[in-house]
Amino acid sequence: MSFFFEVLIGGLLSGVMYSLVALGFVLIYKASGVFNFAQGTMVFFAALTFVGFTELGLSFWAALPATLAAMVVLGLVIERGVLRPLVNQPQISLFMATIGLAFLLEGLSQLLWGSEVRGLDIGIPDEPIAWISDRFGLNISRFDLSAALIAAVLVIALALFFSRTRIGRALRAVADDHQAALAVGIPLQQIWAIVWGVAGAVALVAGLLWGARNGVQYALTFVALKALPVLMLGGLESIPGAIVGGLIVGASEKLAEVYIGPYVGGGIEGWFPYVLALVVLLFRPEGLFGEKIIRRV
């Protein structure tokens, strides 16, 4: 039983980090209705920029605000240079623009900082927590727990910010109807700029946590793929859905790999969340927390 809880807790901790990546998708989709294909590349760009600043001689605490400023500026530039000129254009045009943006950021990041794999140390050791091992017999990684706590604090703070503040209410109005929001005086471009800036900051935190775990390399862009079943489960427009969906994906993939994997040859951790998400979509196409859309025909 202790092994079961060890696997479950490890999966839940990973799930919180998946929620953090999914949150970047949700914020941009809520504000503009755009599925930002470049979110994974923004995570890679943030991690690589942070490491690049440290290699230039900046300390951790100097490189962190410098990278944060760079990511916020990047988000603002993307909003002004890519999204704003495409206002009122078909959604497929915006989606294709984010695909082009993903390749642009990928090439730019490697042009500026190089393409070799780097290690990233954020000062949190990846070792079992002694008192938990002694008291409960569970091997819980200090890094996994710390990363999950950091991600959870950020996710909760953003959820409260967008649900309780004036900007959050404006965001919900913009998400419901762009033209109606403009008609009542909500500054559409300002809301989009804020959201893209926040998405850049979220990408930085996700890049630091995943880069410290897996190394700073191009494979970080594929972290976004793990966010897809999270979005499918929770719903593209729901911040609580991103949280719950991440926990479900993290726990299910670990448990499936341990308890089902041996019977099918193993290696199901990578694709099992997609199967689970597809099953949920068969019964609830908008996701567990998405708003049900009713259209008159």
Secondary structure as the mmCIF struct_conf table of DSSP 4:
data_model
#
loop_
_struct_conf.conf_type_id
_struct_conf.id
_struct_conf.beg_label_comp_id
_struct_conf.beg_label_asym_id
_struct_conf.beg_label_seq_id
_struct_conf.end_label_comp_id
_struct_conf.end_label_asym_id
_struct_conf.end_label_seq_id
HELX_RH_AL_P HELX_RH_AL_P1 SER A 2 SER A 32
BEND BEND1 GLY A 33 GLY A 33
TURN_TY1_P TURN_TY1_P1 PHE A 37 ALA A 38
HELX_RH_AL_P HELX_RH_AL_P2 GLN A 39 GLU A 55
TURN_TY1_P TURN_TY1_P2 LEU A 56 GLY A 57
HELX_RH_AL_P HELX_RH_AL_P3 PHE A 60 ILE A 78
HELX_RH_PI_P HELX_RH_PI_P1 GLU A 79 LEU A 83
HELX_RH_3T_P HELX_RH_3T_P1 ARG A 84 LEU A 86
TURN_TY1_P TURN_TY1_P3 VAL A 87 ASN A 88
BEND BEND2 GLN A 89 GLN A 89
HELX_RH_AL_P HELX_RH_AL_P4 GLN A 91 TRP A 113
BEND BEND3 SER A 115 GLU A 116
STRN STRN1 ARG A 118 ARG A 118
BEND BEND4 GLY A 123 GLY A 123
BEND BEND5 GLU A 127 GLU A 127
STRN STRN2 PRO A 128 PRO A 128
HELX_RH_AL_P HELX_RH_AL_P5 ALA A 130 PHE A 136
STRN STRN3 SER A 141 SER A 141
HELX_RH_AL_P HELX_RH_AL_P6 ARG A 142 ARG A 164
BEND BEND6 THR A 165 THR A 165
HELX_RH_AL_P HELX_RH_AL_P7 ARG A 166 ASP A 176
HELX_RH_AL_P HELX_RH_AL_P8 HIS A 178 ALA A 183
TURN_TY1_P TURN_TY1_P4 VAL A 184 GLY A 185
HELX_RH_AL_P HELX_RH_AL_P9 LEU A 188 ASN A 214
STRN STRN4 VAL A 216 VAL A 216
BEND BEND7 GLN A 217 GLN A 217
HELX_RH_3T_P HELX_RH_3T_P2 TYR A 218 PHE A 222
HELX_RH_AL_P HELX_RH_AL_P10 VAL A 223 GLY A 234
TURN_TY1_P TURN_TY1_P5 LEU A 236 GLU A 237
HELX_RH_AL_P HELX_RH_AL_P11 ILE A 239 TYR A 259
TURN_TY1_P TURN_TY1_P6 ILE A 260 ILE A 260
HELX_RH_3T_P HELX_RH_3T_P3 GLY A 261 TYR A 263
TURN_TY1_P TURN_TY1_P7 VAL A 264 GLY A 265
BEND BEND8 GLY A 266 GLY A 266
TURN_TY1_P TURN_TY1_P8 GLU A 269 TRP A 271
HELX_RH_AL_P HELX_RH_AL_P12 PHE A 272 PHE A 283
TURN_TY1_P TURN_TY1_P9 PRO A 285 GLU A 286
BEND BEND9 LEU A 288 GLY A 290
HELX_LH_PP_P HELX_LH_PP_P1 GLU A 291 ILE A 293
#
